[in-house]
Amino acid sequence: MRLPPLASLGLCENPTYTIEVNDNVIQVDPSDILSLCWTDGLDTPCSVCLQHFDIAVAPPVRTLQLKRGSQSYCPTTRLLPTVVVTNTHLICMKVHNIHFTPISHAWHDPVARAYASRETNLEAARMVFELPVRVLLAAAQRYGRDIQIWHDYISIPQWQDSFRGTTILPQIFQIFKYGGKALIHLDDEPTFDMFVLSNLGDIVLHSENLKRVFNARWFRRMWIIVEFLMCRDGYLMNSRYEIMSITFTSLIEKISQHRALPLIPSRLPDSTLDLMTSIPLFSRDTSTYNCLGHVYDLLANQGCRSHRDRFIATSAILEQDDHSSSLAKLPWDTQEACLYAAKRALQRNDYSPLLLRPAKEPQYGEIRWLRGHTAMEADMWELGVQMSAAHSAPTIMPDDSVQLELQSIGLIDQTTTIVAKETTTAIPCPTCRTVMSCQLSMWQAPKDHAVLYCIPGLLYAGSGSASVGIIVDDSEVIGRASFAKSVCDCAELVTVRII
């Protein structure tokens, strides 16, 4: 997606920036701003306890705010005010009830290049300072002049080795979690028209604006999902630094409520509904992000820099209470990271790693059940969140095979055709001949000993009302099933090994 030009971002033409740090006022030229902000130029002791920071344990929460007594400024002003930079331990903020607003945004290419090369460029330098300050001015107009914001362009010294890579991510996730409602900067969205959606007619009236909002590049990035799930809600802000009057969650709730109404001539066009349902942030109950398969659906189409990053995000979403330790143990090798995330899921009684449709990728060593280690595709799951857990958890063996306790339903005939998506099929019980209706999805042709099993107790939002099945042939998963009704009482509980 083409980024907005500098002029549309409202950046100054010949600026000089003024920053106050620890009561020292610094005037800095744009050519020097990255070496100041991204190295140790803004380092200070904690503003509360006055102790220095142990970066490995608790890095500073670096916030920006306006200098007390300064005049009011419009966010698009050509003359930027002095900003005050403060470093504080997160625990000190919690103890002293100090609040700040985290800013969620998509990075700009010039900034990303400067980060990667460790070389300054004027375009990146201006963005790194001016965009956070203009966001601060907009927030001060809306919420009051004492507001503090956290914006990773300034709040993280990106060129310091201790802050580079993924080691700092658990602390960043905690910052978003404590910060509460974020400001979501859609810098390529020019206007919201500040619309009010009080009825279905309003949604239809503003449908084109909604399309533009949901096409913003922020929605296509992966890390914003993790940030949003940590802070749980936020306010959208456009490229003119206008902040929407309602939260993002409230906006989605209004759209969802009106979408559920009976069909009427003026309802929202299908094309717009399709667009909105493709956004991965509709579900707001973060407790339901409880299976790896559903997280794959969330992340598959989102942009990120490396495939390994997807497993960092997966671990952060699924293990919010323990993501620091789980991320610390995540292997550096991408395929090993995928295996690690999948095994952690299985240990939590999450069967979804075994039920994923295969992507276009080679087998990983001797492990045939692993999916997503080189490619994560949008249609690998499509069963939604887990509604109830299986009665018996999988057991991971020393060779990484998986042992399951399943109900045996019956053999799958060799003549059964491969069906990429769920197709209704009748399966007779081999003992009492009771016909059980189920939906099969198979990605490999059955051989001599393909068996359909039921996973007792397991249920997903998109799997029907009864139970979930798995098709195994020669210890390999070749398909899955969902049953419309409870399986026959004749079904015997057996031990099955998956490799």
Secondary structure, DSSP 8 states (H G I E B T S, - for coil): -----GGGGT--SS--EEEEETTEEEEE-HHHHHHHHTTTTT----TTT-----TTT---EEEEEE-TT-----TT-SS---EEEEEE-HHHHHHTT---EEEEE---HHHHHHHHHT---HHHHHHHHHHHHHHHHHHHHHH-TT--EE-HHHHS-TTSGGGSTTTTHHHHHHHHHHH-SEEEE-TT----TT----SHHHHHHTHHHHHHHHTSGGGGBSHHHHHHHHH--EEEE-TT--B-SS-HHHHHHHHHHHHTS---TTS--HHHHHHHHTSTT----GGG---HHHHHHHHTTSB-S-HHHHHHHHHHHHTTTTHHHHHHT--SSHHHHHHHHHHHHHHTT--HHHH----S---BTTBSS---SS---TTS--S-SEEE--SS--EE-TTS-EEEEEEEEEE--TT----SS-EEEEEE-TTT--EEEEEEEESS---TT-EEEEETT-EETTS-SSEEEEEEETTEEEEEEEESS---TT-EEEEEEE-
